[in-house]
Amino acid sequence: MGLRDRSSLTEERCFFITTTCFGRRHFLLDDICFQAILDNFKFYNERYKARLMAYVLMVNHIHFVIYFEEENRLSDYMRDFKKFTSRTIRDHLLKNHTELATSIVHEQRHQFFKIWDDRFDDVFLVSRDVCETKINYIYENPVRAGLVQSPEEYSYSSATFYLTENKKSSLLDYRDIF
């Protein structure tokens, strides 16, 4: 369930986010697209003093759990994140997946292409139980899609952070917050 009145959650810090490719199209096709998303996570996490707690990148949407260490600037974060990932992904698709060129054309006002839907869904995570539920949901996405047998097999997910002993990551462990 997305929250429409984000201004009322300015004191909250931890959120489950879903953002979807425009028209649920499969625009996130390969390592280059996924790496663009991961690079932008790193950049905007530094800029907005935020930390990822979990993520999964699918071909037509992404889910992640984010924690703002200081000020909640979720709307700014998502605006910038989507703007810059759109440019990188668009350039890559136009160069390497020309069959998708017509799918990303979207002329409206000053916009000429579209990778992401305008809005995103966010859920404030109020407790450890809610956070665990959302993280489990994230990690089961590629399993439900039939891409892997178990969450830790999927390369574009942070599942190994929680499901194995591999803690070499910039992720923030939710158990350190809740």
Secondary structure as UniProt FT lines:
FT   HELIX           6..9
FT   TURN            10..11
FT   STRAND          14..21
FT   HELIX           22..24
FT   HELIX           31..47
FT   TURN            48..49
FT   STRAND          50..57
FT   STRAND          61..68
FT   HELIX           74..96
FT   HELIX           98..100
FT   HELIX           101..104
FT   STRAND          105..108
FT   TURN            109..110
FT   STRAND          111..113
FT   STRAND          121..124
FT   HELIX           128..144
FT   TURN            145..146
FT   HELIX           151..153
FT   TURN            155..156
FT   HELIX           159..163
FT   HELIX           174..176
//
